């Protein structure tokens, strides 16, 4: 792809529309969070004033349950000194920086994430239009790549700071490009491999890579006078290899504690969570989640080697809880278990940092069950995020799902809340990871 084609989606028309949509999200989410206080103007119209009192945003909205603001994007206008001004999401953030409690340190980084999110929106607007009805009847991965909104609560939700424009086209979920993961051999003394019940390292590698690829990797090692049995195989995001491991872990490579083996044979596709991959070559194989040290939604998307040690056991425990609960069992609910995990411990970065440091999250991976083997006759898969999807004409995807079900909106709306869990400990839920 040449430099001109790489930015072909960045047109004045797409940029204006992307800004209008993101300003709508800013107004809706920051009002919901009570960072902004819209002033009623009557007849469903509202206004929000900038921190300096000089700029006013006017719009039409309906305030729904739990103070969720449903704002008509085309109704938004921006005014200053008697003049109407174009909508610009970066200007909006600058005008509201005190209300949004953005420090001098955070502000420029946030503006960069906003800009990247706008660019992603422009890319999605430039794609061939797919109606919500068409998407509702599409296959699992077409729906996954067709999501346009990103995280429903985060405004700067497509930051991906660290990707250049070529890497965006290669690795962004909405680009839907096939990716071949890279593999390294990691010295056992530096590496922890953990697994769930009925899983072991050698069986997992044979299932995920195949005998031919394993022989190729063993041959690569033997040519360097090394034995693959003294190492643990690890999948690596291509970006992570080129931008982090080949530089930050240069000493590990030079001393042959890390050995580059090359790409695997299977093609994968990045999911909405950006560092998780679905196997396109064999959809029954595991998802693979890798460390990816790009900044997205405010933090680096690494993967902790320390956390990986306990992950499979926690998943097995939770699966047992669900299987033993008569209410949950009756609903047919299950989880996609994270069956195995691997993490590399760089001794010097461990000595230099505390738990949670990005330097401890540069090389790790896990394998999560694919949903495909769980699909029964007549069942189709879709990300839970699709229930919020609205196309460019304002039509919701869920309308088609309800119509096709033949059961009516009341039955369809009740199904997701058939079972509700209460909790004793803090937890989070991610619609992009619920199917």
LUMVEX-143133 format. One line per field, with one value per residue: residue in three letters; x, y, z of N, C-alpha, C in turn. Coordinates in steps of 0.2 Angstrom, whole numbers. Each point is the difference from the previous one (the first is absolute). Last residue first. Layout:
LUMVEX-143133
rest c(Ala  ...)
npx c(X  ...)
npy c(Y  ...)
npz c(Z  ...)
capx c(X  ...)
capy c(Y  ...)
capz c(Z  ...)
cpx c(X  ...)
cpy c(Y  ...)
cpz c(Z  ...)
//
This chain:
LUMVEX-143133
rest c(Unk  Unk  Unk  Unk  Unk  Unk  Unk  Unk  Unk  Unk  Unk  Unk  Unk  Unk  Unk  Unk  Unk  Unk  Unk  Unk  Unk  Unk  Unk  Unk  Unk  Unk  Unk  Unk  Unk  Unk  Unk  Unk  Unk  Unk  Unk  Unk  Unk  Unk  Unk  Unk  Unk  Unk  Unk  Unk  Unk  Unk  Unk  Unk  Unk  Unk  Unk  Unk  Unk  Unk  Unk  Unk  Unk  Unk  Unk  Unk  Unk  Unk  Unk  Unk  Unk  Unk  Unk  Unk  Unk  Unk  Unk  Unk  Unk  Unk  Unk  Unk  Unk  Unk  Unk  Unk  Unk  Unk  Unk  Unk  Unk  Unk  Unk  Unk  Unk  Unk  Unk  Unk  Unk  Unk  Unk  Unk  Unk  Unk  Unk  Unk  Unk  Unk  Unk  Unk  Unk  Unk  Unk  Unk  Unk  Unk  Unk  Unk  Unk  Unk  Unk  Unk  Unk  Unk  Unk  Unk  Unk  Unk  Unk  Unk  Unk  Unk  Unk  Unk  Unk  Unk  Unk  Unk  Unk  Unk  Unk  Unk  Unk  Unk  Unk  Unk  Unk  Unk  Unk  Unk  Unk  Unk  Unk  Unk  Unk  Unk  Unk  Unk  Unk  Unk  Unk  Unk  Unk  Unk  Unk  Unk  Unk  Unk  Unk  Unk  Unk  Unk  Unk  Unk  Unk  Unk  Unk  Unk  Unk  Unk  Unk  Unk  Unk  Unk  Unk  Unk  Unk  Unk  Unk  Unk  Unk  Unk  Unk  Unk  Unk  Unk  Unk  Unk  Unk  Unk  Unk  Unk  Unk  Unk  Unk  Unk  Unk  Unk  Unk  Unk  Unk  Unk  Unk  Unk  Unk  Unk  Unk  Unk  Unk  Unk  Unk  Unk  Unk  Unk  Unk  Unk  Unk  Unk  Unk  Unk  Unk  Unk  Unk  Unk  Unk  Unk  Unk  Unk  Unk  Unk  Unk  Unk  Unk  Unk  Unk  Unk  Unk  Unk  Unk  Unk  Unk  Unk  Unk  Unk  Unk  Unk  Unk  Unk  Unk  Unk  Unk  Unk  Unk  Unk  Unk  Unk  Unk  Unk  Unk  Unk  Unk  Unk  Unk  Unk  Unk  Unk  Unk  Unk  Unk  Unk  Unk  Unk  Unk  Unk  Unk  Unk  Unk  Unk  Unk  Unk  Unk  Unk  Unk  Unk  Unk  Unk  Unk  Unk  Unk  Unk  Unk  Unk  Unk  Unk  Unk  Unk  Unk  Unk  Unk  Unk  Unk  Unk  Unk  Unk  Unk  Unk  Unk  Unk  Unk  Unk  Unk  Unk  Unk  Unk  Unk  Unk  Unk  Unk  Unk  Unk  Unk  Unk  Unk  Unk  Unk  Unk  Unk  Unk  Unk  Unk  Unk  Unk  Unk  Unk  Unk  Unk  Unk  Unk  Unk  Unk  Unk  Unk  Unk  Unk  Unk  Unk  Unk  Unk  Unk  Unk  Unk  Unk  Unk  Unk  Unk  Unk  Unk  Unk  Unk  Unk  Unk  Unk  Unk  Unk  Unk  Unk  Unk  Unk  Unk  Unk  Unk  Unk  Unk  Unk  Unk  Unk  Unk  Unk  Unk  Unk  Unk  Unk  Unk  Unk  Unk  Unk  Unk  Unk  Unk  Unk  Unk  Unk  Unk  Unk  Unk  Unk  Unk  Unk  Unk  Unk  Unk  Unk  Unk  Unk  Unk  Unk  Unk  Unk  Unk  Unk  Unk  Unk  Unk  Unk  Unk  Unk  Unk  Unk  Unk  Unk  Unk  Unk  Unk  Unk  Unk  Unk  Unk  Unk  Unk  Unk  Unk)
npx c(-103  21  18  -2  -11  8  2  9  3  4  -11  -17  -24  -22  -14  -20  -16  -15  4  4  -21  -19  -6  -11  -23  -13  -3  -8  0  12  24  9  -3  15  22  2  3  21  17  -5  -1  6  14  22  1  2  3  2  0  21  18  4  9  -4  -8  -18  -16  -12  9  20  25  22  22  10  12  26  20  23  27  23  25  23  20  2  -4  13  7  -17  -8  -10  12  25  28  23  6  -10  11  18  -4  -19  -19  -24  -23  -26  -24  -26  -24  -22  -27  -26  -26  -29  -29  -24  -19  -2  18  2  -11  9  26  22  14  11  20  20  12  15  21  16  11  18  20  14  14  21  22  1  5  22  9  -13  -6  -6  -6  -1  -14  -18  -14  17  28  19  13  -7  -2  -17  -19  -17  -20  -6  -9  -15  -1  19  10  -1  2  2  10  7  7  -17  -25  -17  10  16  9  16  14  20  22  21  23  25  19  18  9  10  15  23  15  -6  -22  -6  5  -15  -23  -10  -1  -12  -23  -17  -9  -2  -14  -22  -16  -9  -10  2  1  14  13  21  24  17  -3  8  26  25  18  -5  -13  -19  -21  -16  -13  -19  -19  -11  -13  -21  -17  -11  -17  -21  -12  -16  -2  20  6  -11  7  20  -2  -21  -27  -20  -5  13  23  26  27  23  28  24  13  -2  4  -10  -7  -18  -17  -22  -23  -17  -23  -21  -19  -18  -5  -7  13  27  23  11  -2  11  23  9  2  12  0  0  -21  -26  -25  -25  -17  -8  -19  -12  -18  -6  19  3  -11  -6  -1  3  15  -10  -16  7  6  -17  -18  -22  -22  -2  8  -14  -16  7  13  21  19  26  21  9  -4  15  21  -1  1  21  12  -5  10  22  2  -3  19  15  -5  6  21  5  -7  10  14  -9  -23  -27  -26  -22  -8  17  4  -14  5  14  -9  -12  12  6  -16  -16  -19  -7  -12  -16  -6  -3  15  3  -10  -9  -18  -16  -17  3  4  -15  -3  -5  9  -3  -6  -15  -21  -6  -2  3  5  13  16  22  23  19  20  12  6  18  0  -19  -25  -25  -28  -26  -28  -24  -18  10  21  19  25  22  24  24  13  -13  -5  -13  5  18  -4  -11  12  18  -6  -5  18  9  -10  6  21  2  -7  14  17  -4  -1  20  18  15  3  19  24  15  7  19  23  3  0)
npy c(-67  17  15  24  13  2  4  -1  2  -2  -12  -12  -5  -10  -6  -10  -11  2  18  2  -4  16  12  -12  -3  18  7  -18  -22  -8  4  18  23  8  6  21  20  6  14  26  24  22  5  -9  -21  -14  -18  -12  -23  -11  -6  -22  -18  -22  -25  -22  -25  -21  -23  3  8  1  -1  21  19  0  2  8  6  18  15  19  19  24  10  9  22  17  2  -10  -9  9  4  -5  -24  -13  2  -14  -24  -10  -18  -11  -17  -14  -18  -14  -4  16  0  6  -4  -3  -5  -7  0  -13  -1  17  -3  -17  -4  -10  6  20  1  -9  14  15  -9  -1  20  7  -10  8  20  6  7  21  22  8  9  19  18  25  23  27  22  17  -5  -9  -1  -19  -22  -27  -29  -21  -22  -18  -20  -24  -20  -6  10  0  14  22  9  21  17  23  22  18  1  -6  -19  -12  -21  -21  -24  -21  -12  11  15  5  -3  11  1  6  -3  5  20  20  7  12  23  16  10  21  2  -16  -2  17  6  -19  -18  4  1  -20  -18  -24  -27  -22  -24  -11  -15  -18  -16  4  2  10  9  9  -11  -11  11  0  -19  -4  10  -11  -18  5  3  -19  -11  15  19  0  -21  -8  11  -6  -19  2  10  -7  -5  -7  16  23  16  15  8  18  8  4  -20  -12  12  6  4  10  10  15  4  9  11  13  19  18  24  8  -4  6  -3  6  23  15  2  16  22  1  -5  5  7  -3  7  -2  7  23  6  -17  -14  -19  -12  -4  3  -13  -28  -20  -20  -19  -12  -15  -21  -17  -2  11  13  22  18  10  16  21  11  9  13  6  14  20  6  -9  12  20  -3  -2  19  12  -7  8  21  1  -5  17  16  -6  4  22  6  -6  13  19  -6  -4  -1  8  22  15  2  8  10  -14  -18  3  3  -19  -9  14  14  25  24  24  25  18  -2  -24  -28  -25  -23  -24  -17  -21  -20  -8  -13  -12  -7  -11  -4  -17  -5  18  24  14  21  20  23  19  14  22  18  16  -5  -14  -24  -9  -8  -12  -7  -9  -9  -8  15  18  5  -11  -9  -17  -8  -16  -16  -21  -21  -1  16  -4  -14  10  16  -8  -11  13  7  -14  -1  18  -1  -14  9  14  -10  -10  14  8  -19  -23  -23  -8  -6  -17  2  13  -9  -25  -28)
npz c(119  11  3  -5  18  26  29  27  29  30  21  8  -15  -17  -23  -18  -22  -17  -17  -24  -12  -4  -20  -17  2  -5  -23  -19  -13  -22  -10  -14  6  16  -7  -11  12  10  -10  -5  -13  -10  -19  -1  16  25  23  22  3  -5  15  9  -18  -14  -13  -5  -3  -7  9  17  12  11  -10  -7  13  10  19  9  8  4  6  2  4  7  24  19  -3  5  26  20  22  3  -7  -6  0  -18  -21  -4  -5  -16  -7  -13  -5  -7  1  -5  -1  1  -5  -4  9  4  1  -1  16  20  15  17  21  16  6  -4  -19  2  13  -10  -15  10  6  -17  -6  14  -4  -18  4  13  -8  -12  9  0  -19  -15  -20  -14  -10  10  5  -4  -20  -15  -9  -4  0  2  4  -3  -5  -15  -5  -8  -16  -18  -22  -19  -15  10  27  18  21  17  7  -4  6  -15  -15  -20  -15  -14  -12  -1  2  15  3  9  16  20  26  26  16  -8  -1  -12  3  20  1  -10  5  -4  -24  -13  9  -5  -22  -16  9  5  -18  -8  18  12  14  9  12  14  6  0  -17  -23  -6  -14  -16  -21  -16  10  2  -18  -4  12  -8  -17  7  8  -16  -9  13  11  13  19  12  10  20  21  11  13  22  15  12  13  20  0  -1  -3  0  0  -2  0  -1  -20  -24  -24  -28  -19  -21  -13  -15  -19  -12  -16  -1  5  9  21  20  0  -9  -22  -6  14  -2  -15  7  23  27  22  15  0  6  4  15  12  12  18  6  -15  -16  -25  -23  -20  -10  -14  2  10  -13  -15  8  3  -20  -11  1  10  -14  -16  7  5  -20  -15  -19  -7  8  11  23  16  3  13  24  10  4  20  19  4  10  24  13  4  17  22  7  7  22  22  14  10  11  3  7  -8  0  -7  -23  -21  -21  -12  -10  -20  -20  -12  -14  -18  -17  -10  2  1  13  17  19  3  -2  -12  -3  -6  -7  -11  13  20  25  25  26  26  24  11  -14  -18  -15  -24  -19  -17  -1  1  11  4  10  14  25  10  -1  -17  -5  -9  -4  -12  -7  -2  5  16  12  20  8  8  10  4  9  5  -12  -19  -16  -14  -18  -19  -14  -14  -20  -19  -13  -16  -22  -15  -11  -19  -21  -12  -12  -21  -19  -9  -3  2  -6  -12  7  -6  -23  -6  3  -10  0)
capx c(-3  -6  3  3  -5  2  -3  -1  1  -1  6  3  7  2  4  4  4  -3  0  6  5  1  3  7  3  0  5  -2  -3  -8  -2  1  -5  -7  0  0  -7  -4  0  4  -4  -3  -6  0  4  -5  2  0  -6  -5  0  -5  2  1  4  5  3  -4  -4  -5  -6  -5  -2  -3  -7  -4  -4  -7  -4  -5  -6  -4  0  2  -6  -1  6  0  4  -4  -5  -5  -7  0  4  -3  -6  2  2  7  2  7  3  8  3  7  2  6  6  6  6  7  6  5  0  -6  0  4  -3  -6  -6  -3  -3  -6  -6  -4  -3  -6  -4  -3  -5  -6  -3  -4  -6  -6  1  -1  -7  -2  3  4  -3  4  -3  3  5  3  -5  -7  -4  -3  1  0  2  7  1  7  2  -1  6  -1  -4  -4  2  -4  4  -4  0  -2  6  6  5  -1  -7  0  -2  -5  -2  -7  -4  -3  -7  -4  -1  -6  2  -6  -5  -4  2  8  1  -2  5  6  3  0  3  6  5  2  0  3  7  3  2  5  -3  1  -2  -4  -2  -7  -4  2  -3  -6  -5  -5  2  4  5  6  4  3  6  5  2  3  6  4  3  5  7  1  5  0  -7  -2  4  -2  -6  1  3  7  4  0  -1  -6  -5  -6  -5  -5  -7  -3  2  -4  4  2  2  7  2  7  3  4  6  3  5  -1  3  -5  -5  -7  -2  2  -3  -7  -2  0  -6  1  0  6  6  5  6  4  0  6  -1  6  1  -6  -3  5  0  2  -2  -5  3  5  -4  -2  6  3  4  6  0  -3  5  5  -3  0  -5  -4  -5  -6  -1  2  -4  -6  1  0  -7  -3  3  -4  -7  0  2  -6  -5  3  -1  -7  0  3  -4  -5  4  4  6  5  6  2  -6  -1  5  -3  -5  4  4  -5  -2  6  1  7  1  0  7  0  2  -5  -1  5  -1  5  4  5  -3  -1  6  -1  1  0  -2  4  3  7  1  -3  4  -5  1  -6  -1  -7  -2  -6  -2  -1  -6  1  3  7  4  6  6  5  7  6  -2  -7  -2  -6  -5  -4  -7  -3  5  -1  5  -2  -6  2  3  -4  -6  2  2  -7  -3  4  -2  -7  0  3  -5  -5  3  0  -7  -3  -3  0  -6  -5  -4  0  -6  -7  -2  4  -4)
capy c(-2  -5  -7  -3  -3  3  -4  3  -4  5  3  2  -1  5  -2  6  -1  -5  1  1  -5  -4  5  1  -6  -1  4  7  0  -1  -6  -7  -2  -1  -6  -6  0  -5  -7  -4  -6  0  2  7  1  4  3  7  2  1  7  4  4  7  3  4  6  6  1  -6  2  0  -7  -3  -2  2  -4  0  -4  -5  -2  -5  -7  0  -2  -7  -3  -2  4  5  -3  -3  3  7  3  -2  4  7  1  3  4  1  7  0  7  0  -7  1  0  -2  5  -3  4  -2  5  0  -6  1  5  -2  4  -3  -7  1  3  -5  -5  3  1  -7  -2  4  -3  -6  0  -3  -6  -6  -2  -2  -7  -1  -6  -5  -6  -5  -4  2  2  0  3  6  6  5  6  2  6  1  6  5  1  -4  4  -5  -6  0  -4  -6  -2  -7  -4  2  2  7  1  4  6  2  7  3  -1  -7  0  2  -6  2  -2  1  -1  -6  -5  -1  -3  -7  -4  -2  -7  0  6  1  -6  -1  6  5  -2  0  7  3  5  7  5  5  4  0  7  5  -3  3  -5  0  -4  5  3  -4  0  7  0  -4  3  5  -3  -2  7  3  -3  -6  2  7  2  -4  2  6  -1  -4  4  1  4  -3  -7  -3  -3  -3  -2  -4  -1  6  3  -3  -5  4  -5  0  -4  -2  2  -6  0  -6  -3  -7  -2  2  -5  3  -3  -7  -4  0  -5  -7  -1  4  -3  -4  5  -5  3  -3  -8  -1  4  3  5  5  -1  -1  5  6  4  5  5  3  4  6  4  3  -5  -2  -7  -5  -2  -4  -6  -3  2  -6  0  -1  -7  -1  4  -4  -7  1  2  -6  -3  3  -3  -7  1  2  -6  -5  3  -1  -7  -1  3  -5  -6  2  4  -3  -1  -7  -4  0  -4  -3  5  5  -2  -1  6  2  -4  -3  -5  -7  -3  -7  -3  1  7  4  8  3  6  3  6  5  3  0  6  -2  5  -1  6  1  -3  -6  -3  -3  -6  -3  -6  -1  -6  -4  -4  3  3  7  2  -2  6  -1  4  1  3  -5  -4  -1  6  -1  5  3  0  6  4  6  0  -6  2  4  -3  -5  4  4  -4  -3  6  0  -5  0  5  -3  -5  4  3  -5  -2  5  5  7  1  2  5  -1  -5  3  5  6  6)
capz c(-6  2  1  -6  -5  -6  -6  -6  -6  -6  -2  7  1  4  6  2  7  3  8  3  0  6  4  -2  1  7  4  2  7  0  5  -3  -5  3  4  -5  -3  4  -2  5  1  6  -1  -2  -6  -4  -6  0  2  -6  -2  3  6  -1  5  -3  3  -1  -7  -1  -4  5  2  -5  1  -5  -4  2  -5  2  -4  3  -4  -7  -4  2  -1  -7  -5  -4  -3  5  0  0  5  7  0  2  7  -1  5  0  2  0  0  2  1  -2  4  -4  -1  2  1  -5  -6  -3  -4  -6  -4  -4  2  6  -2  -4  3  5  -4  -2  6  2  -5  1  6  -2  -4  4  4  -4  0  7  1  6  3  1  0  -4  3  6  5  -2  4  -3  4  -5  3  1  2  3  0  6  4  6  5  3  -4  -6  -5  -2  -7  0  1  -4  6  2  2  6  0  6  0  0  -7  -1  0  -6  -4  -4  -7  -4  4  -2  4  -1  -7  0  4  -5  3  7  3  -3  2  7  4  -3  -2  6  2  -4  -5  0  -6  2  -6  0  -1  5  6  2  1  6  5  4  -4  -1  7  1  -4  3  5  -3  -3  5  3  -5  1  -5  -5  -3  -3  -6  -5  -3  -3  -6  -5  2  -5  -6  0  4  -4  5  -4  3  -3  0  7  5  4  6  5  3  5  0  6  2  4  3  -4  -1  -6  -6  -1  3  6  1  -5  1  5  -3  -4  -6  -7  -1  -1  -3  0  -5  1  -4  -6  -1  5  1  7  5  6  -2  5  -2  -3  5  5  -3  0  7  4  -2  -3  4  5  -3  -1  6  4  2  5  -3  -2  -7  -5  0  -4  -7  -2  -1  -6  -6  0  -3  -7  -4  0  -5  -6  -1  -1  -6  -5  -3  -2  -5  2  -3  5  -1  2  7  3  7  3  2  6  5  3  4  7  0  5  -2  -2  1  -7  -5  -2  4  -1  4  -3  4  3  -5  -2  -7  -4  -7  -5  -6  -2  2  6  1  6  4  4  1  -3  1  -4  2  -5  -6  -1  0  7  2  -1  5  -2  5  -2  -1  -6  -2  -4  -4  2  -5  3  -3  0  4  6  4  4  6  5  3  4  5  5  3  5  6  4  2  5  6  3  3  6  6  2  4  -4  4  4  -5  3  7  1  -2  5  0  0)
cpx c(-7  -3  -6  3  4  -5  2  -3  -2  2  -1  6  2  7  1  4  4  3  -4  0  6  5  1  4  7  4  0  5  -2  -3  -7  -1  2  -5  -7  0  -1  -7  -5  0  4  -4  -4  -7  -1  4  -6  1  -1  -7  -5  0  -6  2  0  3  5  3  -4  -3  -5  -7  -6  -3  -3  -8  -3  -4  -7  -4  -4  -6  -4  0  2  -6  -1  6  -1  4  -5  -6  -4  -7  -1  3  -4  -5  2  2  8  2  8  2  8  3  8  4  6  6  5  5  6  6  4  0  -6  0  3  -3  -6  -6  -3  -3  -6  -5  -4  -4  -7  -4  -3  -5  -6  -4  -4  -6  -6  1  -2  -7  -2  2  5  -4  5  -3  3  6  4  -5  -7  -4  -1  1  1  1  8  0  7  1  -2  6  -1  -4  -4  1  -5  3  -5  -2  -2  6  7  4  0  -8  -1  -3  -5  -1  -7  -4  -3  -7  -4  0  -6  3  -7  -5  -4  2  7  1  -2  5  6  2  1  5  7  5  2  2  4  8  4  3  6  -3  1  -2  -5  -2  -7  -4  2  -3  -7  -5  -4  3  4  5  7  5  3  6  6  3  4  7  4  3  5  7  1  5  0  -6  -1  3  -3  -6  1  4  8  4  -1  0  -6  -5  -5  -6  -4  -7  -3  1  -5  3  3  0  7  1  7  4  3  7  3  5  -1  3  -5  -5  -7  -4  1  -3  -8  -2  0  -6  1  0  6  7  5  6  4  2  6  -1  6  1  -6  -3  6  1  3  -2  -4  4  6  -3  -2  5  3  4  6  -1  -3  5  5  -4  0  -6  -4  -6  -7  -2  1  -6  -6  2  0  -8  -3  3  -4  -7  0  1  -6  -5  2  -2  -8  -1  3  -3  -4  4  4  7  6  6  1  -6  0  6  -3  -5  4  4  -5  -2  6  1  7  1  -1  7  0  1  -5  -1  5  0  4  3  6  -3  -1  7  -1  -1  0  -3  5  4  8  2  -4  4  -6  1  -7  -2  -8  -1  -6  -3  -1  -6  1  2  7  5  5  6  4  6  5  -1  -8  -2  -6  -6  -4  -7  -2  6  -1  5  -2  -6  2  3  -4  -5  3  2  -6  -2  3  -2  -7  0  3  -5  -6  3  1  -7  -4  -2  0  -7  -6  -5  -1  -6  -7  -3  4)
cpy c(-2  -1  -5  -7  -3  -3  3  -4  4  -5  4  4  3  -2  6  -2  6  -2  -6  1  1  -5  -3  4  1  -7  -2  3  7  0  -2  -5  -7  -2  -2  -7  -6  0  -4  -7  -4  -6  1  3  8  2  3  3  7  2  1  7  3  3  8  5  4  6  6  1  -6  2  0  -8  -4  -1  4  -4  0  -3  -5  -1  -5  -7  0  -3  -8  -5  -3  4  5  -4  -3  3  8  4  -1  5  7  2  3  5  -1  7  -1  7  0  -6  2  0  -3  6  -4  4  -2  5  0  -6  2  6  -1  4  -2  -7  1  3  -5  -4  3  0  -7  -1  4  -3  -6  0  -3  -6  -6  -2  -2  -8  -3  -6  -6  -6  -5  -4  1  1  0  3  6  7  5  7  2  7  1  7  6  1  -4  3  -6  -7  -1  -3  -6  -2  -8  -5  0  2  7  1  4  7  2  7  3  0  -8  0  2  -6  1  -1  0  -2  -7  -6  -2  -4  -7  -4  -2  -7  -1  5  1  -5  0  6  5  -3  -1  7  3  4  7  4  5  4  -1  6  4  -2  3  -6  0  -4  5  3  -4  0  7  1  -3  5  6  -2  -1  6  3  -3  -6  1  6  2  -4  2  6  -1  -3  3  -1  3  -3  -7  -2  -2  -3  -2  -4  0  7  4  -2  -5  3  -6  0  -5  -3  2  -6  2  -6  -4  -7  -1  2  -5  3  -3  -7  -4  1  -5  -7  -1  6  -3  -5  4  -3  4  -3  -8  -1  4  4  5  5  0  -1  5  7  5  6  6  3  5  6  5  3  -5  -3  -7  -5  -3  -5  -7  -5  2  -7  -1  0  -7  -1  3  -4  -6  1  1  -7  -3  3  -3  -7  1  2  -6  -5  3  -2  -7  -2  3  -4  -6  2  5  -3  -2  -7  -4  0  -3  -2  5  6  -2  -1  7  2  -3  -3  -4  -7  -3  -8  -4  1  7  3  7  3  6  4  6  6  3  0  6  -2  5  -1  6  0  -3  -6  -3  -2  -7  -2  -6  -1  -5  -4  -4  4  4  8  3  -2  6  -2  4  1  2  -5  -4  0  7  -1  4  4  0  7  4  6  0  -6  3  4  -4  -6  3  3  -4  -3  5  -1  -6  1  5  -3  -5  4  3  -5  -2  5  5  7  1  2  5  -1  -4  4  5  6)
cpz c(1  -7  2  1  -7  -5  -6  -5  -6  -6  -6  -2  7  2  4  6  1  6  3  7  3  1  7  5  -1  2  7  5  3  7  1  5  -3  -5  3  4  -4  -3  4  -3  5  2  6  -1  -2  -7  -4  -6  1  2  -6  -1  3  6  -2  6  -3  4  0  -7  -2  -4  4  2  -5  1  -5  -5  3  -5  3  -5  4  -4  -8  -4  2  -2  -7  -5  -4  -4  5  1  0  6  6  0  1  6  -2  5  0  1  1  -1  2  2  -3  5  -5  -1  1  0  -6  -6  -5  -5  -7  -4  -3  3  6  -1  -4  4  5  -4  -2  6  1  -5  2  6  -2  -5  3  4  -4  0  7  0  5  3  0  0  -5  3  6  6  -2  5  -4  3  -6  3  2  2  2  -3  5  5  6  6  3  -4  -6  -6  -1  -7  0  1  -3  6  3  2  7  -2  5  -1  0  -6  1  1  -6  -5  -4  -7  -4  5  -1  4  -1  -7  1  4  -5  3  7  2  -3  1  7  4  -3  -1  6  2  -4  -5  2  -7  2  -6  0  1  6  6  2  0  6  6  4  -4  -1  6  0  -4  4  5  -3  -2  6  2  -5  0  -5  -6  -3  -3  -7  -6  -3  -4  -7  -6  2  -6  -7  0  4  -5  5  -4  5  -1  0  7  6  5  6  4  2  6  -1  6  1  3  3  -4  -2  -6  -6  -1  3  6  1  -5  2  5  -3  -4  -5  -7  0  -1  -4  -1  -5  0  -5  -7  0  5  1  7  4  7  -1  5  -2  -3  4  4  -4  -1  6  5  -2  -2  5  5  -4  -1  6  5  1  5  -4  -2  -7  -4  0  -5  -8  -2  -1  -6  -5  0  -4  -7  -4  -1  -6  -7  -2  -2  -7  -7  -4  -3  -6  1  -4  4  -1  2  8  4  6  3  3  7  5  3  4  7  0  7  -1  -3  2  -7  -6  -3  5  -1  5  -4  4  3  -5  -3  -7  -4  -7  -5  -6  -3  2  7  2  6  3  4  2  -4  1  -5  2  -6  -7  -1  0  6  2  -2  6  -2  7  -2  -1  -6  -2  -4  -5  2  -6  2  -4  0  4  6  4  3  6  6  4  5  6  6  3  5  7  5  3  6  6  4  3  6  6  2  4  -5  3  4  -5  3  8  1  -1  5  0)
//
